[in-house]
């Protein structure tokens, strides 16, 4: 009725009040609260020209809707966890791999449906105690608060490894070669889309750190053999450019970490760099562009140093040096 009388700002305020009301979750759950807020935002947008303070109200409602959407994501994540938790009879006391029972997930979901919460409440009561690392990243991105992002991304990747690693019938992690490879593919499928989501704000994606963690894991999965460039290709698919990734991998190589040799593949980063340069060249970059000049500069300045570094280090190093030489010749043709 209010909307019919064209009092859209009044409608927005009423809908916002309904969204934040003290309702029984069986009558108005989180989904309904989100629907009320979305409708309130729509009404406020209509009155942004006619009502003096509408812009301020709209901004407040949009911020509240964004946090409420994160609350729904947390609720969905807990429901997904609940679906995987073991249940022993009607009591449902069996704990999952995170140490929680079905009853604990039910109670958390009930609380999330009971009222709209702010970012601090969501973090302190749900994402932190339930180890929802991706949801924590969403909260940090939304709020802009200071956070140790490398530590958070390390937790995101470690949690993905923990979550996707299958277990043996005895309840232990399955560390067979086939299982490790499948786990790593699942980790890349869950982590790399997140980098695409946040790459517009590079401060939230410590790319070199993420590359280092994922590439070390890829070498572990290869178990002494040459690892594939799955991380690189995944980052390219996520929207990162050749030049950006080259700078990242060049810095990673310059750190001269002993971890690569310790994991059985001291040439791994150089091998990925070689693959990156070859795919960059095959991408059809036009010779009149800045990208071509960047690639040509790398061929002139960096590839000779890579070849010198590989000199006299065995058959695998010689084969890699030949690949670098081929790229060098193709870019200079």
Secondary structure, 3 states (H helix, E strand, C coil): CCCCCCCHHHHHHHHHHHHCCCCCCCCCCHHHHHHHHHHHHHHHHHCCCCCCCHHHHHHHHHHHHHHHHHHHHHHHHHHHHHHHCCCCCCCCCCCCCCCCCHHHHHHHHHHHHHCCCCHHHHHHHHHCCCCCHHHHHHHHHHHCCCCCHHHHHHHHHHHHHHHHCCECCCCCECCCHHHHHHHHHHHHHHHHHHHHHHCCCHHHCCHHHHHHHHHHHHHHHHCCCCCCCHHHHHHHHCCCCHHHHHHHHHHHHHCCCCHHHHCCCCCHHHHHHHHHHHHHHHCCCCCCCHHHHHHHHHHHHCHHHHHHHHCCCCHHHHHHHHHHHHHHHHHHC
